[in-house]
Every structure is written in structure tokens, then in C-alpha cells.
């Protein structure tokens, strides 16, 4: 069986048993660790998983053609990713992987019309869906766990304060552009805590409507302007620019365009912070299942790709920070909340959608725990002295972030 050959090549560690469609049971790994038993229900799925596992694995789980009899989906995915580090997948899959790398430019070609369509695919789902797993502020990006005891709400608040500190919001007259403003939580936080004027742009109609309503309900409509607009069409200049969880949707074909636009929109003494998922290794193709079902047009950049584009657009890199397991912990919370609200999600969509969303959240968590995924924050400026010479203005445990940046500017 082709699938048996693949499992034999890849799974050298762990304790995996697979029940094939003909009832035959095979064991893979060294027998160590949590026992996992998976069942493949038909021969067609076995063939597809052997020929294109990164796509077929998730599709089989969505359709109920791959089920677990022992262990969890997260455990199975972590086991597979951990083994892939040293695996010999065979010549066919090596060629398939090599072909995918140059295609990242084609898959990541995102002109404005395509970006709108891609955003709608994910972010314009039922508004009630996101309440099932996000906290009240709807921060749909990596949280910042300062301690192991932080809950999701605390960690997301930490993230907003951390970004505000890096932006050096030390004067209320500052203008801030939030590229990919989501449901408005970061923009509202900056306007309320630092008194700055915020412009947020998104391509999601649902997010735009919700963020404008939130600004009105909080009495901040005069300080925050949320727009349904592509960042490439903005003409004003801003003292500060922030982008959180949006750069993954830019695509490598547009990196120079993106950073060139950031440079043009920044005032001469301005500061920008870009927060994005990244890859800890060299550039690679995007996961086929994620691209097809979750984030069409999405791409996880390597730092080498990002820095090359920044250098060519003449910006100073004034700070880089890498978060390694923070997103794994964030996704753990999202996954647990979604699973607890499975029946509500099923009422919104159906069983197949729930299994797709479970695979998405568990797969992403596994990629941060056992794969090469991480999060980076890159701080940028036009001038080398735009920020203080040390990082003390970001970290001071005895003072709130807003007070720290005010003191740093004095």
C-alpha cells in the first residue's frame, strides 16, 4: 500500500497505529509516547494521502474519511510534524515540495480585487462564529503571555500594550494608521489609552461594520476612523503605522510594494511596527490545505524574505522580536473554546465545517509546537534615531506601557 510506505518512511518516533480500509492494522514509530490510533475508511483516501498528504490529510479529516479511535487530533499532528523534521518522504514528495516553492509567488499574487475576495472568504463568515472562540475584544492574532498564569483576555491585553509601547505613542497629536484593523480592538485601545488619532483600514465588510459600531458605542468616533479600504490606495501620511496579522495576506510578490508604501506613508520621524506569523527556516511553499480552505492567497514569510524587501525600500530596522510559543498557547485557548462550543458552530454551519475548523486550529497549534512557525515583530523607521537607543522604554514592570513611553520621550 502506498499509504503504508509513506507512514513507514516518515513515522520513526512515537506510537501510531493505523487501521486501513481493508481492516489491516499497522504500527509505526518506536512505541514511545502517547498511543494514537487512526482509521482510514476507504482506499481512495489512502491513495490521496500517499500522493499529496498535506492536502489530503485535512480533507479526509473534514469528510470523516479519517477518524481517530485513540488520541487527539493535536497529538497526531504534532507526531507527524515532529517526525517530518528527519523524514525521508521519498522522491515523488520531494519533487512535489520543490515545485511548490517557486509557486508561492503565483499563489501569493494578490491585486486589490483578489485581496478583497480572499478576505471575504475567511473574515466575512458568520459574525457569531468568532464569538465562539475569541475573547470579547476579538483579537484574532497572537497573544502575549507574560506569565504561565495569564488567561487569554490578559495575554491579548498584554499584546496591545506591548505594541503601543513599541509605537512610542508619546504625544496625543500623533496620527496612527492600523493596516488590517480587524474588529477595531487595537485602534480603540490606542485612542483610549494614549489619546492619539487612529485610522484603521480593513477589506472585510463584517469587520468594518463591527469596528465602526464599537467606536460609536465607546464614544471614540471622533478619535478613530475605520475605513473599508485597501492600504495601497491611502494617500495621507502618518506618524505611526502598525499592522498586526495582515502581512501574511500580502504575498511575496508584493513585499517591496508593501514596504515601499509603508515608507511613503510614514512621516520623516515616524515609526512602524509589523507583527506577522513567520517561518523559522528558509522560504517554502504555503500549506496546500490552509491555502485552499482557510486563507486563500495567504503565505507565511521567512525573515530573510522580509528583511530583503525592507532593505531594498530604504527603511531602518530598529528592532526585531521573535515570539516562539506564544501563538501555540493562543491557539490552544481558541481550540479549547471552539470545541466547547461545537454544537453552536454546527448550528451556524454543519458538521463538516466544524471538523474543518478543528483541523485548522489544531493544525496551526501543532505547527507552532512541532514545526517551524513563529511570530515576529519588526519595528521600522526612516531615521536611525526615531526610537530611544535602548529597549528600556518597552519594558518596565513597575509602570504601565503608556507611562513608560511618555517618560522615554522626556
C-alpha positions in Angstrom: 0.0 0.0 0.0 1.3 3.4 -0.9 0.0 4.9 2.4 1.8 2.3 4.4 5.1 3.1 2.6 4.6 6.8 3.4 3.9 6.1 7.1 6.9 3.8 7.3 9.2 6.4 5.8 8.0 9.2 8.0 7.0 7.9 11.4 10.2 6.8 13.2 9.3 8.2 16.6 6.1 7.8 18.7 3.4 5.3 18.9 1.0 5.4 15.9 -1.4 2.6 14.8 -3.3 2.9 11.5 -6.3 0.9 10.7 -6.6 0.7 6.9 -9.7 0.3 4.8 -9.3 -3.5 4.5 -9.2 -3.8 8.3 -5.5 -4.4 8.4 -3.6 -2.7 11.3 -0.1 -1.4 11.1 2.1 0.1 13.8 4.6 2.9 13.2 7.3 4.6 15.4 9.4 3.4 18.3 6.5 2.7 20.6 7.3 5.6 22.9 4.8 8.3 23.9 1.0 8.6 23.8 -0.7 5.9 21.8 -2.6 7.1 18.8 -5.0 5.0 16.7 -6.2 6.4 13.4 -8.6 4.7 10.9 -8.7 5.4 7.2 -12.1 4.4 5.8 -11.6 3.9 2.0 -8.9 3.0 -0.5 -9.3 6.3 -2.4 -8.3 8.3 0.7 -5.3 6.0 1.2 -4.1 6.8 -2.3 -4.7 10.5 -2.0 -2.9 10.7 1.4 0.2 8.9 -0.1 0.3 11.2 -3.2 -0.5 14.6 -1.6 -0.6 14.2 2.1 -0.5 18.0 3.0 -3.8 18.5 1.2 -5.5 15.0 1.5 -4.9 14.6 5.2 -7.0 17.6 6.1 -9.7 16.8 3.5 -10.0 13.3 4.8 -10.5 14.5 8.4 -13.1 17.1 7.3 -15.1 14.5 5.4 -14.9 11.9 8.1 -12.9 9.5 6.0 -10.1 9.7 8.6 -11.1 9.3 12.2 -9.3 8.8 15.5 -10.1 5.9 17.8 -7.4 6.8 20.3 -5.6 10.0 21.0 -6.4 13.5 19.8 -6.0 15.3 16.5 -3.5 17.7 18.0 -1.4 14.7 19.2 -1.5 13.1 15.8 -0.5 16.3 14.0 2.4 17.0 16.4 3.6 13.5 16.0 3.6 13.8 12.2 5.3 17.2 12.2 7.9 16.1 14.7 8.8 13.1 12.5 8.9 15.2 9.3 11.9 17.0 10.6 14.1 14.0 9.9 12.0 12.1 7.5 12.8 10.7 4.0 9.5 11.3 2.3 10.6 9.7 -1.0 11.5 11.2 -4.4 7.9 11.9 -5.5 7.0 14.1 -2.5 10.4 15.8 -2.6 9.7 16.8 -6.2 6.2 18.0 -5.2 7.6 20.1 -2.4 10.3 21.6 -4.7 7.7 22.6 -7.2 5.6 24.3 -4.6 8.4 26.8 -3.6 8.5 28.9 -6.7 4.7 28.7 -7.0 4.5 30.8 -3.8 4.8 33.9 -6.0 1.8 32.8 -8.1 -0.3 31.7 -5.2 0.6 35.0 -3.3 -0.2 37.3 -6.2 -2.8 39.5 -4.5 -4.0 42.5 -6.5 -6.7 44.6 -4.8 -9.7 42.7 -6.3 -8.2 39.3 -5.3 -7.3 40.5 -1.8 -11.0 41.6 -1.3 -12.2 38.1 -2.3 -9.6 36.4 -0.1 -10.5 38.4 2.9 -14.2 37.8 2.4 -13.6 34.0 2.3 -12.4 34.0 5.9 -13.3 37.2 7.7 -16.8 37.6 6.4 -18.1 34.3 7.8 -20.9 34.4 10.3 -20.3 37.2 12.8 -21.4 34.8 15.6 -18.6 32.3 14.7 -15.8 34.4 16.1 -17.6 34.9 19.4 -17.3 31.1 19.9 -13.5 31.1 20.4 -12.2 34.7 20.6 -12.2 36.9 23.7 -14.6 39.9 23.9 -12.2 42.3 22.2 -11.9 39.8 19.2 -8.1 39.9 19.0 -7.6 37.4 16.1 -3.8 37.3 16.3 -1.1 36.0 18.6 -1.5 37.0 22.3 1.5 37.8 24.6 1.7 35.5 27.6 4.0 37.3 30.1 3.4 34.5 32.7 2.1 31.0 32.6 -0.9 32.1 34.6 -2.2 34.6 32.0 -5.6 33.8 30.6 -6.5 34.7 27.0 -8.0 38.0 27.9 -4.9 39.1 29.9 -2.5 37.9 27.2 -4.4 39.8 24.5 -4.3 42.9 26.6 -0.6 42.4 27.1 -0.2 42.2 23.3 -1.9 45.5 22.7 0.1 47.3 25.4 3.3 45.8 24.0 2.6 47.1 20.5 1.6 50.5 21.9 4.9 50.7 23.7 6.9 49.9 20.5 5.0 52.6 18.6 6.1 55.2 21.2 2.7 56.8 21.5 4.1 59.8 23.5 2.0 62.7 22.2 -1.8 62.8 21.8 -1.5 64.7 18.5 0.1 61.7 16.8 -1.7 60.1 13.8 -1.7 56.3 13.6 -2.5 54.1 10.7 -3.6 50.5 11.5 -3.3 48.3 8.4 -5.6 45.4 8.7 -7.6 46.8 11.7 -9.8 43.8 12.2 -12.7 44.4 14.6 -11.1 47.5 15.9 -9.7 46.5 19.2 -6.1 47.7 18.8 -7.2 51.0 17.3 -9.7 51.7 20.1 -7.1 50.7 22.7 -4.5 53.2 21.3 -7.1 56.0 21.0 -8.4 55.5 24.5 -5.0 54.9 26.3 -2.8 57.3 24.5 -5.3 59.8 23.1 -3.9 59.5 19.5 -5.9 59.8 16.3 -6.3 56.4 14.6 -7.2 55.5 11.1 -7.9 51.8 10.6 -8.4 50.0 7.3 -9.8 46.6 6.5 -11.2 44.8 3.5 -13.7 42.8 5.5 -17.2 44.2 5.4 -18.2 42.4 8.6 -15.1 43.7 10.5 -15.6 47.2 9.1 -19.3 47.3 10.3 -18.5 46.0 13.7 -15.5 48.2 14.3 -17.4 51.4 13.4 -20.2 50.4 15.7 -17.7 49.8 18.5 -16.1 53.2 18.0 -19.6 54.8 18.2 -20.6 52.8 21.3 -17.4 53.7 23.1 -17.6 57.4 22.3 -14.4 57.4 20.3 -15.8 58.1 16.8 -14.0 61.4 16.8 -10.7 59.7 17.5 -10.9 56.6 15.4 -11.8 56.4 11.7 -12.4 52.9 10.4 -12.4 52.5 6.7 -13.3 49.8 4.2 -10.2 50.4 2.1 -7.0 48.8 0.7 -3.8 50.2 2.2 -2.4 50.6 -1.3 -5.0 53.4 -2.0 -4.1 55.5 1.1 -2.6 58.9 0.4 -2.2 60.6 3.8 1.0 60.5 5.9 1.1 59.2 9.4 3.4 59.5 12.4 2.9 55.8 13.3 1.9 52.7 11.3 1.0 49.3 12.8 0.0 46.1 11.1 -1.0 43.0 13.1 -1.8 39.7 11.4 -2.2 41.3 8.0 1.2 40.8 6.4 0.5 37.1 6.0 -2.0 38.1 3.3 0.3 40.3 1.3 2.1 37.7 -0.7 5.9 37.6 -1.5 5.2 39.2 -5.0 4.1 42.3 -3.2 6.6 42.7 -0.3 8.5 45.5 -1.9 5.3 47.3 -2.8 4.1 46.9 0.8 7.2 48.3 2.5 7.5 51.0 -0.2 4.0 52.1 0.7 4.8 52.0 4.5 7.9 54.2 3.8 5.8 56.7 1.7 3.0 56.9 4.3 5.4 57.5 7.2 6.4 61.0 8.3 10.2 61.6 8.3 10.4 60.8 12.1 7.7 58.1 12.0 7.8 54.6 13.4 6.1 51.4 12.1 5.6 48.0 13.7 4.7 44.9 11.6 3.5 41.9 13.5 3.3 38.7 11.5 3.4 34.9 11.5 6.7 33.8 10.1 8.8 30.8 9.2 12.0 30.0 11.2 13.5 28.3 8.1 14.2 29.4 4.5 11.3 30.3 2.2 8.9 27.5 1.5 5.6 26.9 -0.2 2.3 27.5 1.7 0.5 24.6 3.1 -2.0 23.4 0.4 -4.9 22.7 2.7 -4.6 26.0 4.5 -4.4 27.9 1.2 -7.5 26.1 -0.2 -9.8 26.1 2.7 -8.8 28.7 5.3 -6.6 31.5 3.9 -6.6 31.7 0.1 -3.8 33.9 -1.1 -2.0 33.6 2.3 1.7 32.9 2.8 3.9 32.6 5.8 7.2 34.6 5.1 10.6 33.8 6.2 12.5 36.6 7.9 15.1 36.5 5.1 12.4 37.4 2.6 11.0 40.2 4.8 14.3 41.8 5.6 15.4 41.7 1.9 12.4 43.7 0.9 12.8 46.2 3.8 16.4 46.8 2.9 15.6 47.5 -0.8 13.0 50.1 0.3 15.4 52.0 2.4 13.9 51.6 5.8 15.8 51.2 9.1 15.1 48.0 11.1 15.2 49.4 14.6 14.0 46.3 16.5 13.2 42.7 15.8 11.5 40.4 18.3 10.6 36.7 17.8 7.8 35.0 19.7 8.2 31.2 19.6 5.4 29.6 21.6 3.1 32.4 22.3 0.9 31.6 19.3 0.8 27.9 20.3 -0.7 29.0 23.6 -3.1 31.4 21.9 -4.3 28.6 19.6 -4.7 26.2 22.5 -7.2 28.6 24.1 -9.0 29.1 20.7 -9.1 25.4 20.1 -10.5 24.6 23.6 -13.1 27.3 23.3 -14.2 26.2 19.8 -14.5 22.6 20.9 -16.6 23.6 23.9 -18.9 25.4 21.5 -19.0 22.7 18.8 -22.8 22.4 18.8 -23.2 26.2 18.4 -20.8 26.2 15.5 -22.7 23.2 13.9 -25.9 25.2 14.2 -24.3 28.0 12.3 -22.8 25.7 9.6 -22.6 21.9 9.7 -20.5 19.0 11.0 -18.0 19.2 8.1 -17.4 22.9 8.8 -16.7 22.1 12.4 -14.2 19.4 11.5 -12.5 21.8 9.1 -12.3 24.5 11.8 -11.0 21.9 14.3 -8.3 20.8 11.9 -7.4 24.4 11.2 -6.9 25.3 14.9 -5.2 22.1 15.9 -3.0 22.1 12.8 -1.8 25.6 13.4 -1.1 24.9 17.1 0.9 21.8 16.1 2.9 23.9 13.6 4.0 26.2 16.4 4.7 23.4 18.8 6.5 21.0 16.5 7.0 22.8 13.2 8.9 25.9 12.1 6.3 28.5 12.7 6.9 31.6 14.9 5.7 35.2 15.2 7.9 38.2 14.6 7.6 41.9 15.2 9.7 44.2 13.1 10.0 47.9 14.1 10.8 50.2 11.2 11.8 53.9 10.8 13.2 56.3 8.2 15.7 57.7 10.7 18.1 55.7 12.8 17.3 57.8 15.9 13.5 57.7 15.7 13.3 55.5 18.8 15.3 55.5 22.0 18.8 53.9 21.9 17.8 51.1 24.4 14.7 49.0 24.7 14.0 50.2 28.3 11.0 52.2 27.0 9.3 48.9 26.1 10.0 47.0 29.4 9.5 48.5 32.8 7.4 46.2 35.1 6.6 48.9 37.6 4.8 51.2 35.2 2.0 50.8 32.6 3.1 51.0 29.0 1.6 54.4 28.2 3.5 55.9 31.2 6.8 54.3 30.0 6.7 55.8 26.6 5.8 59.2 27.9 8.9 59.1 30.2 11.1 57.8 27.4 10.3 60.8 25.3 11.1 63.3 28.0 
